[in-house]
Amino acid sequence: MTLPRTALFTCLALLPAASQAQSYAPADDRPGRYVLMPMSVERPPGDGWTVVRRSDTDLVFLRPAEKDRHSLVAIASGKVPAKRARTSAELAASVREDLKYKDKGDAKRFEILEEEVLVDPAAERKCVRYRQRARDNGARGADGQTQIISLHGLACLHTADEGLVVTASLSERGPAAGGNAALAGEAARFFAGVRQHLPLQRDGWRSPAEQGDTNAQVWLARSLLRSNELEEAIVWLDRAAEKGNAEARTMLGMAYGSGRVVTKSPQEAVKWLRLAAESGYPKAEALLGLTLVTEAEVRNEEEGRRWVRKAAADGDPLGQSLLGEFLLSGRAGIAKNEAEAAAWYRKAAEQGDAKAQYMLASLLEKGIGLKKDLIESHFWRELAAAQGHPDARRILDQARRASRPAPALSPAEGK
């Protein structure tokens, strides 16, 4: 069924956040929100979503297929295209080119059924809405039916740097996938959670940092740390932390805890982490709990486990993974409970925590704390390996020597 233009533009009307810049980039993740360099991204609405890839500029979510629903992939990305688009029309032409199956094998395998690229009627937005439905003639579902891939996407020139294109897409795979307006509505809700922000580059961060913006100070410190300019990075973190920025306080706590940037001091680590945790910052809650449990000089297991439990309840993936670890081993004065451990590992795994994904795979493989499921175990191990978990990679490498790799996603599913 072809989605009417009016329905498409109705969806576009729900997307102001995708094309309007905030003053400065928020410096920290919060449960359900992920901060990338050019934008922040809300977790897609609904249950069952898992973060499968994340970088400074890209975020990929997956919702696996279940009995009554198809698999979905949601992607948010900020990229500099090979050919710069300066107008909505040029952006639309670029999108049409990207939608083509350029590989001869792909062009033969994937049959395009419908395709539409529409320029946003609000001229100041410089956005393009697009969709495509294609039949995958090289794959069939368990029921033997041909698989249909339906893709809905939004591409916008960044309001602060039109050399950068921010895209968001939602694709569905399954028999007769995407044949109604429900997928378009689900895509619109995801797109509405993709919010552009400033600044994008270090030169842009320095000016607002010098004017006292604490988020800009944190982003500048991060950039300086990446380039190994450690002393100046600590100066900016100190400034932001003294003004109450929770992420800056957390980063200072991590620095003192590791001793990589400054002289190691568990006491200073606890000081800064406690200040951030007491402001309700889940990441700091988890790190404070871990420090109090593991560092001999400041050890306080009772307080440590309270902070870990709070971080887990507040949705922090590290806190959830740590709580799973403590429950599985009976550590930190917590009674051993394998079923509860598996449940917390799953919560962290769904948020993209590689260690939790690996541990959940191991529990599923052995049937510890939950029903044994080798297929799901392989799924989580693949995700952990894709994020660089060494043990997951080693196990999969050993298994692949005697088996054929799974077929790759179609180009449309990666757009």
C-alpha positions as CSV (number, residue, x, y, z in Angstrom):
1,M,0.0,0.0,0.0
2,T,1.4,3.4,-0.9
3,L,1.5,5.9,1.9
4,P,-0.3,9.1,0.9
5,R,1.8,12.3,0.7
6,T,-0.5,13.8,3.3
7,A,0.4,11.1,5.7
8,L,4.1,11.5,5.1
9,F,3.9,15.3,5.7
10,T,1.8,14.6,8.8
11,C,4.7,12.5,10.1
12,L,7.1,15.3,9.1
13,A,5.2,17.7,11.3
14,L,6.1,15.6,14.3
15,L,9.8,16.1,13.7
16,P,10.9,19.5,14.9
17,A,13.6,18.1,17.1
18,A,15.4,16.5,14.2
19,S,16.1,19.8,12.5
20,Q,16.4,22.4,15.2
21,A,19.7,22.8,17.0
22,Q,20.1,23.3,20.8
23,S,22.5,25.9,22.1
24,Y,25.2,23.4,23.1
25,A,25.6,19.7,23.2
26,P,24.5,18.0,26.5
27,A,27.6,16.5,28.0
28,D,26.1,13.3,29.3
29,D,23.9,10.2,28.6
30,R,20.8,9.7,30.6
31,P,18.8,6.5,30.8
32,G,17.1,6.1,27.4
33,R,19.1,9.0,25.8
34,Y,22.4,8.7,24.1
35,V,24.6,11.7,23.3
36,L,26.7,11.6,20.1
37,M,28.9,14.4,18.8
38,P,26.4,15.9,16.3
39,M,23.1,15.0,18.1
40,S,21.4,13.1,20.9
41,V,19.2,10.2,20.3
42,E,16.2,8.9,22.4
43,R,15.7,5.1,22.6
44,P,13.0,4.0,20.2
45,P,9.5,3.8,21.8
46,G,8.4,0.4,23.0
47,D,10.1,-2.7,24.5
48,G,12.6,-5.1,23.2
49,W,15.2,-2.7,21.7
50,T,18.9,-3.4,22.0
51,V,21.8,-1.2,21.2
52,V,24.0,-3.1,18.7
53,R,26.5,-0.5,17.6
54,R,27.6,2.9,18.9
55,S,30.3,5.4,17.9
56,D,30.8,9.2,18.2
57,T,28.6,9.7,15.2
58,D,26.4,6.6,14.8
59,L,23.9,4.6,16.9
60,V,22.1,1.4,15.9
61,F,19.2,-0.3,17.7
62,L,17.7,-3.7,16.9
63,R,14.4,-5.2,17.9
64,P,14.5,-8.9,17.0
65,A,11.6,-10.6,15.4
66,E,9.0,-12.3,17.7
67,K,6.0,-14.4,17.1
68,D,3.7,-11.5,16.3
69,R,6.1,-8.9,14.9
70,H,8.9,-8.5,12.4
71,S,12.5,-7.4,13.2
72,L,13.2,-3.7,13.2
73,V,16.5,-1.8,12.9
74,A,16.7,1.9,13.9
75,I,19.7,4.0,13.0
76,A,20.8,7.5,13.8
77,S,23.9,8.9,12.1
78,G,25.7,12.1,11.5
79,K,28.1,12.0,8.5
80,V,29.9,14.3,6.1
81,P,28.9,13.0,2.6
82,A,31.4,12.6,-0.2
83,K,29.5,15.3,-2.2
84,R,28.2,18.3,-0.2
85,A,24.5,19.1,-0.6
86,R,23.6,22.8,-0.1
87,T,19.9,22.7,-0.8
88,S,17.0,20.4,-0.1
89,A,16.9,19.4,-3.8
90,E,20.6,18.5,-3.7
91,L,20.0,16.5,-0.5
92,A,17.1,14.7,-2.2
93,A,19.3,13.8,-5.2
94,S,22.0,12.4,-2.8
95,V,19.4,10.3,-0.9
96,R,18.1,8.8,-4.2
97,E,21.6,7.9,-5.1
98,D,22.2,6.2,-1.7
99,L,19.0,4.2,-2.1
100,K,20.3,2.5,-5.2
101,Y,21.7,-1.0,-5.1
102,K,25.0,-0.4,-6.7
103,D,26.5,-3.9,-6.4
104,K,25.3,-6.1,-9.3
105,G,24.6,-9.0,-7.0
106,D,22.5,-6.9,-4.7
107,A,20.7,-5.3,-7.7
108,K,19.7,-8.7,-8.8
109,R,18.8,-10.0,-5.4
110,F,16.7,-7.0,-4.1
111,E,13.7,-6.0,-6.2
112,I,12.5,-2.5,-5.4
113,L,8.7,-2.5,-5.1
114,E,8.1,1.2,-4.0
115,E,10.3,4.2,-3.5
116,E,9.6,7.8,-2.7
117,V,11.8,10.8,-1.8
118,L,10.0,14.0,-0.6
119,V,11.5,17.4,0.2
120,D,10.2,18.9,3.5
121,P,7.9,21.7,2.5
122,A,9.3,23.9,5.3
123,A,12.1,25.6,3.4
124,E,14.2,26.5,6.4
125,R,14.4,22.9,7.5
126,K,16.4,21.5,4.5
127,C,15.2,18.0,5.2
128,V,14.2,15.1,3.0
129,R,11.8,12.2,4.0
130,Y,12.2,9.0,2.1
131,R,11.0,5.4,2.0
132,Q,11.6,2.2,0.1
133,R,10.1,-1.3,0.0
134,A,12.1,-4.1,-1.6
135,R,11.7,-7.8,-1.9
136,D,14.7,-9.9,-0.8
137,N,14.7,-12.7,-3.4
138,G,17.7,-14.3,-1.7
139,A,16.1,-15.0,1.7
140,R,13.0,-16.6,3.0
141,G,11.6,-16.7,6.5
142,A,11.0,-19.9,8.6
143,D,7.6,-20.2,7.0
144,G,9.1,-20.1,3.5
145,Q,7.7,-16.7,2.6
146,T,9.7,-14.1,0.7
147,Q,11.1,-11.4,3.0
148,I,10.1,-7.8,2.4
149,I,12.3,-4.9,3.6
150,S,10.6,-1.6,4.3
151,L,12.6,1.5,5.1
152,H,11.5,4.9,6.3
153,G,14.1,7.6,6.7
154,L,14.7,11.3,7.4
155,A,17.8,13.2,6.2
156,C,18.5,16.8,7.3
157,L,21.4,19.2,6.7
158,H,22.7,20.1,10.2
159,T,21.5,23.5,11.1
160,A,24.9,24.6,12.4
161,D,27.1,22.9,9.7
162,E,25.4,22.1,6.4
163,G,28.4,20.0,5.4
164,L,27.1,17.5,7.9
165,V,24.0,15.4,7.2
166,V,22.0,13.9,10.1
167,T,20.0,10.9,9.2
168,A,17.5,8.7,11.0
169,S,16.0,5.5,9.6
170,L,13.7,2.7,10.7
171,S,13.7,-0.5,8.6
172,E,11.5,-3.6,9.0
173,R,12.1,-7.1,7.6
174,G,9.4,-9.8,7.3
175,P,6.7,-11.2,5.1
176,A,4.8,-8.2,3.6
177,A,6.6,-5.9,6.0
178,G,5.8,-2.2,6.1
179,G,2.6,-2.4,4.2
180,N,0.7,0.1,6.4
181,A,1.0,3.5,8.0
182,A,1.8,2.0,11.5
183,L,5.5,1.7,10.6
184,A,5.5,5.3,9.4
185,G,4.1,6.4,12.7
186,E,6.7,4.4,14.6
187,A,9.4,5.9,12.5
188,A,8.2,9.4,13.1
189,R,8.3,8.8,16.9
190,F,11.9,7.6,16.6
191,F,12.9,10.6,14.4
192,A,11.4,13.0,16.9
193,G,13.9,11.8,19.5
194,V,16.9,12.7,17.3
195,R,18.0,16.2,18.3
196,Q,20.8,18.2,16.8
197,H,23.1,20.2,19.0
198,L,26.1,22.4,19.1
199,P,29.0,22.6,18.9
200,L,30.5,20.1,16.5
201,Q,34.2,20.7,16.6
202,R,36.8,21.7,19.2
203,D,37.2,25.2,17.9
204,G,33.5,25.6,18.5
205,W,33.6,24.3,22.0
206,R,36.4,26.6,23.2
207,S,34.5,29.9,22.9
208,P,31.4,28.8,24.9
209,A,33.7,27.0,27.3
210,E,35.6,30.2,28.0
211,Q,32.2,32.0,28.5
212,G,31.4,29.5,31.2
213,D,29.1,26.9,29.5
214,T,29.8,23.7,31.5
215,N,28.7,21.3,28.8
216,A,31.0,22.9,26.3
217,Q,33.8,22.7,28.9
218,V,33.2,18.9,29.2
219,W,33.2,18.4,25.4
220,L,36.4,20.5,25.1
221,A,38.0,18.3,27.8
222,R,37.0,15.2,26.0
223,S,38.6,16.4,22.8
224,L,41.8,17.4,24.7
225,L,41.9,13.9,26.3
226,R,41.7,12.3,22.9
227,S,44.6,14.3,21.7
228,N,46.6,13.5,24.9
229,E,46.5,17.2,26.1
230,L,45.9,15.9,29.6
231,E,46.8,18.9,31.7
232,E,44.5,21.3,29.9
233,A,41.7,18.7,29.9
234,I,41.9,18.5,33.7
235,V,41.7,22.3,34.0
236,W,38.4,22.4,32.0
237,L,37.0,19.4,34.0
238,D,37.8,21.2,37.2
239,R,36.0,24.3,36.1
240,A,32.9,22.4,35.1
241,A,33.0,20.2,38.2
242,E,33.2,23.2,40.5
243,K,30.1,24.6,38.9
244,G,28.2,21.4,39.5
245,N,28.4,19.6,36.1
246,A,27.7,16.0,37.0
247,E,29.5,14.5,34.0
248,A,32.6,16.6,34.7
249,R,32.5,15.4,38.4
250,T,32.2,11.8,37.1
251,M,35.1,12.1,34.7
252,L,37.3,13.6,37.5
253,G,36.3,10.7,39.7
254,M,37.2,8.3,37.0
255,A,40.5,10.1,36.4
256,Y,41.5,9.9,40.1
257,G,40.3,6.3,40.2
258,S,42.4,5.1,37.3
259,G,45.5,7.3,37.8
260,R,45.9,7.6,34.0
261,V,45.5,11.4,33.8
262,V,46.2,12.5,37.4
263,T,47.9,10.8,40.4
264,K,45.7,8.0,41.6
265,S,43.7,8.8,44.7
266,P,40.7,6.6,45.7
267,Q,39.7,9.3,48.2
268,E,39.5,12.0,45.5
269,A,37.7,9.6,43.2
270,V,35.1,8.9,45.9
271,K,34.8,12.7,46.6
272,W,33.9,13.6,43.0
273,L,31.8,10.5,42.3
274,R,29.8,11.1,45.5
275,L,29.0,14.7,44.5
276,A,27.8,13.5,41.1
277,A,25.9,10.6,42.5
278,E,24.1,12.6,45.1
279,S,22.9,14.9,42.3
280,G,21.1,11.8,40.9
281,Y,23.5,11.0,38.1
282,P,23.2,7.2,37.4
283,K,26.6,6.7,35.9
284,A,28.3,8.2,39.0
285,E,26.1,6.1,41.2
286,A,27.4,2.9,39.5
287,L,31.1,4.0,39.6
288,L,30.9,5.1,43.2
289,G,29.4,1.8,44.1
290,L,32.1,-0.1,42.2
291,T,34.9,2.0,43.9
292,L,33.5,1.4,47.4
293,V,33.4,-2.3,46.8
294,T,36.8,-2.8,45.1
295,E,39.2,-0.2,46.4
296,A,40.7,-1.3,49.7
297,E,41.6,2.3,50.9
298,V,37.9,3.4,50.8
299,R,36.1,0.1,51.0
300,N,32.5,0.1,52.3
301,E,30.7,-2.8,50.8
302,E,27.3,-1.9,52.4
303,E,27.3,1.6,50.9
304,G,28.8,0.4,47.7
305,R,26.0,-2.2,47.0
306,R,23.4,0.4,47.9
307,W,24.8,2.7,45.2
308,V,25.0,-0.1,42.7
309,R,21.4,-1.1,43.3
310,K,20.3,2.5,42.9
311,A,22.2,2.9,39.6
312,A,20.7,-0.3,38.3
313,A,17.2,0.8,39.3
314,D,17.8,4.2,37.7
315,G,18.6,2.5,34.4
316,D,22.4,2.8,34.2
317,P,23.8,-0.2,32.2
318,L,27.0,-0.4,34.2
319,G,25.0,-0.5,37.4
320,Q,22.8,-3.2,36.0
321,S,25.8,-5.2,34.8
322,L,27.6,-4.8,38.2
323,L,24.4,-5.9,40.0
324,G,24.2,-9.0,37.8
325,E,27.8,-9.8,38.6
326,F,27.3,-9.4,42.3
327,L,24.2,-11.6,42.3
328,L,25.8,-14.2,40.1
329,S,28.8,-14.6,42.4
330,G,27.3,-13.7,45.8
331,R,29.8,-10.8,46.0
332,A,29.7,-7.6,48.0
333,G,27.5,-9.1,50.7
334,I,24.7,-9.8,48.2
335,A,23.0,-13.2,48.4
336,K,23.6,-15.3,45.3
337,N,20.6,-15.4,42.9
338,E,21.2,-16.6,39.4
339,A,17.8,-15.8,38.0
340,E,17.9,-12.2,39.3
341,A,21.5,-11.9,38.0
342,A,20.4,-13.0,34.5
343,A,17.5,-10.5,34.5
344,W,19.9,-7.6,35.3
345,Y,22.4,-8.8,32.8
346,R,19.7,-8.7,30.2
347,K,18.7,-5.2,31.0
348,A,22.3,-4.0,30.7
349,A,22.8,-6.1,27.5
350,E,19.7,-4.4,25.9
351,Q,21.4,-1.0,26.5
352,G,24.6,-2.1,24.6
353,D,26.9,-3.1,27.5
354,A,29.3,-5.5,25.9
355,K,30.3,-7.4,29.0
356,A,26.6,-7.9,29.9
357,Q,25.9,-9.2,26.4
358,Y,28.8,-11.7,26.8
359,M,27.7,-12.8,30.2
360,L,24.1,-13.2,29.1
361,A,25.2,-15.3,26.2
362,S,27.2,-17.5,28.6
363,L,24.2,-17.9,30.9
364,L,21.9,-18.8,28.0
365,E,24.4,-21.3,26.7
366,K,24.6,-23.1,30.0
367,G,21.0,-22.6,31.2
368,I,22.1,-20.7,34.3
369,G,19.4,-18.5,35.8
370,L,17.2,-18.9,32.8
371,K,16.2,-21.4,30.2
372,K,18.9,-22.7,28.0
373,D,18.7,-21.2,24.5
374,L,21.7,-21.6,22.1
375,I,20.2,-19.5,19.4
376,E,19.7,-16.5,21.6
377,S,23.1,-17.1,23.2
378,H,24.7,-16.8,19.8
379,F,22.8,-13.6,19.1
380,W,24.2,-11.9,22.2
381,R,27.7,-13.2,21.7
382,E,27.7,-11.8,18.2
383,L,26.7,-8.4,19.6
384,A,29.4,-8.5,22.2
385,A,32.0,-9.5,19.7
386,A,30.9,-6.7,17.3
387,Q,31.8,-4.3,20.2
388,G,35.2,-5.8,20.6
389,H,34.7,-8.0,23.6
390,P,37.8,-10.3,23.4
391,D,36.4,-13.5,24.8
392,A,33.3,-13.2,22.6
393,R,35.5,-12.7,19.5
394,R,37.7,-15.7,20.5
395,I,34.8,-18.0,20.9
396,L,33.1,-17.0,17.6
397,D,36.4,-17.2,15.7
398,Q,36.8,-20.8,16.9
399,A,33.3,-21.6,15.9
400,R,33.5,-20.0,12.5
401,R,36.5,-22.1,11.4
402,A,34.0,-25.0,11.1
403,S,30.9,-23.2,9.9
404,R,29.7,-20.8,7.2
405,P,29.1,-17.1,8.1
406,A,25.5,-15.9,8.2
407,P,24.4,-13.8,5.2
408,A,24.9,-10.1,5.4
409,L,22.2,-7.5,5.8
410,S,20.9,-5.9,2.7
411,P,22.1,-2.4,1.8
412,A,18.6,-1.0,2.6
413,E,18.8,-2.3,6.2
414,G,22.0,-0.4,6.7
415,K,20.7,2.9,5.5
